[in-house]
């Protein structure tokens, strides 16, 4: 039986914790990922997709894996999980690793094979929390994305400095990190992808991404 395949980005916080004796690692940044690397996979290969991307990027990857008849467990931190489960038969389960948890505990959803995800998380020294639906970015990511976005709106309106916002929420609300520090630690794109997806699907103005947040992301990627 082939080892499960893990598609992972080079800077992912789990990169060093994936045991190469148990899993085959595939670089998500490979230029040949969807032209050569994922072509002709043995049928029913178990694939753990740890990539973080926009809805279009995630859709493109899953379409490739669907063609290869893989059994996919995917990080759906930044997309409409329920919609993806309706459209991709290859999806066996999903998890939310895009937003690092201060308690090392991560939500996951699998209607039939929860033990597969649980075993994977435990192998990477993580705790799992089974939830009843993948929803829209799960629970913790959606909540944190909105907190971060509101903090950037405060910066945009010059209500406080980044340092003061972080101090207020760490010492005033007992958060483990301030929202600005948290956002930069996990990468601004993660929050932007989720907010854009939430706004696109719901049309709710509370999910509109702060201009300051988007500008900071563009500045960091020059």
C-alpha positions in Angstrom: 0.0 0.0 0.0 1.3 3.4 -1.0 2.2 5.9 1.8 -0.3 8.8 2.1 0.8 11.9 0.2 1.1 15.3 2.0 1.0 18.4 -0.2 2.6 21.2 1.9 4.2 24.6 1.4 7.8 25.1 2.4 7.0 27.6 5.2 4.1 25.7 6.7 4.5 25.3 10.5 4.0 21.5 10.2 6.7 20.9 7.6 9.2 19.7 10.2 6.7 17.5 12.0 5.6 15.4 9.1 7.3 12.0 9.4 8.8 11.0 6.0 8.7 7.4 7.0 4.9 7.5 7.2 4.1 10.1 4.6 5.4 11.2 1.2 5.9 15.0 1.1 5.2 16.9 -2.0 6.2 20.6 -2.4 3.1 22.7 -3.0 5.3 25.3 -4.7 6.5 22.8 -7.4 6.0 24.2 -10.9 5.1 20.7 -12.0 2.6 20.0 -9.2 -0.5 19.7 -11.4 1.2 18.7 -14.7 3.5 15.9 -13.5 3.6 15.4 -9.7 -0.1 14.6 -9.3 -0.6 12.8 -12.6 -1.0 9.0 -12.6 -1.4 8.6 -8.9 -2.5 5.1 -7.9 -6.3 5.1 -7.5 -7.6 5.8 -4.0 -4.3 7.3 -2.9 -4.8 9.1 0.4 -3.8 12.8 0.0 -3.5 15.4 2.8 -3.7 18.8 1.2 -2.2 21.4 3.6 -2.1 24.2 1.1 -3.6 27.6 1.9 -5.1 29.4 -1.1 -8.0 31.3 -2.6 -11.2 29.5 -3.6 -10.1 29.3 -7.2 -6.6 27.9 -6.3 -8.2 25.3 -4.0 -10.7 24.4 -6.7 -8.0 23.9 -9.3 -6.0 21.6 -7.1 -9.1 19.5 -6.1 -10.2 19.2 -9.7 -6.8 17.6 -10.4 -7.0 15.2 -7.5 -10.6 14.3 -8.4 -9.4 13.3 -11.9 -6.8 11.0 -10.2 -9.5 9.4 -8.0 -7.6 10.3 -4.8 -9.1 10.3 -1.4 -8.5 13.8 -0.2 -8.4 15.4 3.2 -8.0 19.1 2.6 -7.3 22.3 4.6 -10.4 24.4 4.0 -9.5 27.2 6.4 -10.1 29.9 3.8 -13.0 28.6 1.7 -16.7 27.7 1.8 -16.3 24.1 3.0 -19.9 23.1 2.6 -19.8 24.2 -1.0 -16.6 22.3 -1.7 -18.0 19.1 -0.2 -21.1 19.4 -2.5 -18.9 19.7 -5.6 -16.0 17.4 -5.0 -16.6 13.7 -4.4 -12.9 13.1 -3.7 -13.2 15.1 -0.5 -13.2 12.7 2.5 -12.6 15.3 5.2 -11.4 18.8 6.0 -9.4 20.6 8.7 -8.5 24.1 9.6 -4.7 24.4 10.0 -4.4 27.9 8.4 -4.9 29.7 11.7 -2.5 28.6 14.3 -4.2 27.7 17.5 -2.7 28.9 20.9 -4.0 25.6 22.4 -2.6 23.4 19.6 -6.1 22.2 18.9 -7.6 22.2 15.4 -11.1 21.7 14.1 -11.7 19.0 11.6 -14.7 17.5 9.8 -15.2 14.1 8.2 -18.6 12.5 7.6 -17.2 9.0 7.4 -13.4 8.8 8.1 -12.7 11.1 11.2 -10.2 8.6 12.5 -7.9 9.2 9.5 -7.7 12.9 10.2 -7.3 12.3 13.9 -4.4 10.0 13.3 -2.7 12.5 11.0 -3.1 15.3 13.5 -1.7 13.2 16.4 1.3 12.1 14.2 2.1 15.8 14.0 1.6 16.3 17.7 -1.6 18.2 17.3 -5.0 17.8 19.0 -8.1 17.6 16.9 -11.7 18.8 17.6 -14.4 17.1 15.5 -17.1 19.5 14.3 -20.5 18.8 12.6 -19.7 20.8 9.4 -16.9 22.5 7.6 -19.1 25.6 7.3 -17.4 28.7 6.0 -13.8 28.6 7.2 -14.8 26.6 10.3 -15.3 28.5 13.6 -12.0 29.7 15.0 -10.6 30.9 11.6 -13.8 32.9 10.9 -13.8 34.5 14.3 -10.1 35.4 14.3 -10.3 36.8 10.7 -13.0 39.2 11.8 -11.0 40.3 14.8 -7.9 40.9 12.7 -9.9 42.8 10.1 -11.5 45.1 12.7 -8.0 45.8 14.1 -6.9 46.9 10.6 -9.9 49.1 10.2 -8.9 50.8 13.5 -5.4 51.3 12.1 -7.0 52.7 8.9 -9.0 55.2 10.9 -5.9 56.0 13.0 -7.7 55.1 16.3 -4.6 53.5 17.7 -1.2 52.2 16.8 -0.5 48.6 16.1 1.4 48.2 19.3 -1.4 49.8 21.3 -4.1 47.5 19.7 -2.0 44.4 20.5 -1.4 45.5 24.1 -5.1 46.3 24.6 -6.3 42.9 23.5 -3.5 40.9 25.3 -3.8 42.7 28.6 -7.4 43.9 28.4 -9.1 40.8 26.9 -6.5 38.2 27.8 -5.8 37.2 24.2 -2.7 35.1 23.8 -1.6 37.5 21.0 -2.6 40.8 19.7 -4.5 40.8 16.3 -1.8 42.6 14.4 1.0 40.4 15.7 -1.2 37.3 15.1 -2.0 38.3 11.5 1.6 38.8 10.6 2.7 35.6 12.3 0.5 33.4 10.2 0.6 35.5 7.0 -1.8 38.2 5.9 -3.0 36.3 2.9 -4.7 33.7 5.1 -7.1 36.3 6.5 -7.6 38.0 3.2 -8.5 34.8 1.4 -11.1 33.9 4.1 -12.6 37.4 4.3 -12.9 37.6 0.5 -14.6 34.2 0.4 -17.0 35.2 3.2 -17.9 38.5 1.4 -18.2 36.8 -2.0 -20.6 34.1 -0.8 -22.7 36.1 1.7 -22.5 39.7 0.4 -22.4 40.8 4.1 -20.5 44.1 4.4 -19.0 43.1 7.8 -16.7 40.7 5.8 -15.3 43.5 3.6 -11.6 43.4 3.8 -9.9 46.5 5.3 -8.0 48.5 2.7 -5.2 48.8 5.3 -5.0 45.0 5.5 -4.9 44.6 1.8 -2.2 47.3 1.4 -0.1 45.7 4.1 -0.3 42.3 2.3 0.7 43.9 -1.0 3.6 45.7 0.7 4.9 42.5 2.3 4.9 40.7 -1.1 6.9 43.3 -3.1 
